[in-house]
Amino acid sequence: MRFFWRHTTALCLGLGIALWAGQAVAASYEFLAAPEKDLNRIYRLDKATGEVGACQYGLKEGTIGVTLCYEPGEGAGPQEPGDYALVASSHEREGGVFRVDLHTGMMSICYVLNNAVVCTPPAK
C-alpha cells in the first residue's frame, strides 16, 4: 500500500507541474488594437521573444470576408529573451504600436509596411 501512495503522489505532482507549464505556455501572447480609430488591425506579441505580427479584416467579393495577416518583417522577429508588452499611443491616427521590454526599458515602434510588420531598432 505504501508503494501505491508514493507513486500516486509522484504522479499527481508530475501532473500538477505539467498543468502549470501548459498554462505558462498558453499565456505567452498579448494582443492590442492599433490606436487609429478607422483601422481594424490587431497586433499580436509573443511576450517572451518580442516577435510581432498583425491581422485585420479584409473584403473579398463573394465571401463574408477574409482575415489578412502580416508576418514579422525587419525588426519584428524574435528579439533577445525578455518580458515584452505592447503599448498604444493615444494618437488617433497612429497605425503602429510600441513594443517595450519591461525589464530593460527598451522600446521599438512597430507598424505594417509592404505586407509585413516592421519594427524600429530598440532604443531607450
C-alpha positions in Angstrom: 0.0 0.0 0.0 2.9 2.4 0.8 4.2 1.8 -2.7 0.9 2.8 -4.2 0.6 6.1 -2.3 4.2 7.1 -3.0 3.7 6.6 -6.8 0.3 8.2 -6.8 1.7 11.3 -5.0 4.6 11.5 -7.5 2.1 11.1 -10.4 -0.1 13.9 -9.1 2.9 16.1 -8.5 4.1 15.5 -12.1 0.6 16.2 -13.5 0.4 19.4 -11.5 3.7 20.6 -12.8 2.7 19.7 -16.4 -0.6 21.6 -16.0 1.2 24.6 -14.6 3.8 24.5 -17.5 1.0 24.2 -20.0 -0.7 27.3 -18.6 2.5 29.3 -18.8 2.9 28.4 -22.5 -0.8 29.2 -23.2 -0.4 32.7 -21.8 2.5 33.7 -23.9 0.7 36.1 -26.3 -0.6 39.6 -25.9 -3.0 41.3 -28.4 -3.6 45.1 -28.9 -5.7 47.1 -31.3 -4.0 49.8 -33.3 -4.9 53.2 -31.9 -6.0 54.6 -35.3 -9.8 54.9 -35.0 -10.7 53.8 -38.5 -8.2 50.9 -38.8 -9.4 47.4 -37.8 -5.9 46.0 -37.2 -4.9 43.9 -34.1 -1.2 43.4 -33.2 0.0 40.1 -31.7 3.1 39.9 -29.5 5.0 36.8 -28.2 5.7 38.1 -24.7 8.9 36.0 -24.3 10.5 36.6 -27.6 9.2 40.0 -28.7 8.0 38.8 -32.1 5.2 41.0 -33.5 2.6 40.1 -36.1 -0.7 41.7 -37.1 -4.1 40.8 -38.6 -7.1 42.7 -39.9 -10.4 42.1 -41.6 -10.5 42.4 -45.4 -13.2 42.3 -48.0 -13.3 39.6 -50.7 -16.1 39.6 -53.2 -18.4 36.6 -52.9 -17.4 35.8 -49.4 -18.1 37.0 -45.8 -14.5 38.5 -45.9 -11.0 37.3 -45.1 -8.5 37.6 -42.3 -5.4 39.4 -43.6 -2.4 38.6 -41.6 1.1 40.3 -41.7 4.1 38.2 -40.8 7.0 39.6 -38.9 9.4 41.5 -41.2 12.5 43.6 -40.5 13.0 44.1 -36.7 9.7 42.4 -35.8 11.1 38.9 -35.5 12.3 37.3 -32.2 14.5 39.6 -30.0 16.7 38.8 -27.0 14.6 36.8 -24.5 12.8 39.2 -22.2 9.4 40.2 -20.9 7.7 42.2 -23.7 4.5 44.1 -23.9 2.6 46.2 -26.4 1.5 49.8 -25.7 -0.6 52.0 -27.9 -0.2 55.7 -28.1 -3.3 57.9 -27.7 -2.8 59.5 -31.2 -6.0 58.9 -33.1 -4.2 58.5 -36.5 -1.4 56.2 -35.3 -1.5 52.8 -37.0 1.5 51.4 -35.1 2.2 50.3 -31.5 5.2 50.3 -29.2 6.9 47.1 -28.3 8.5 47.5 -24.8 10.8 45.3 -22.9 9.6 45.5 -19.3 13.0 44.5 -17.8 15.3 46.8 -19.8 13.0 49.7 -20.7 14.0 49.4 -24.4 11.2 50.4 -26.9 10.6 49.9 -30.6 7.8 51.3 -32.9 6.1 48.5 -34.9 3.8 49.0 -37.9 2.7 47.4 -41.1 4.8 48.3 -44.2 4.7 46.5 -47.6 2.6 43.5 -46.3 4.8 42.8 -43.2 5.1 44.1 -39.7 8.3 46.0 -39.2 9.9 47.5 -36.0 12.4 50.2 -35.5 15.6 49.3 -33.7 15.1 49.2 -29.9 16.1 52.4 -28.1 15.9 53.8 -24.6 
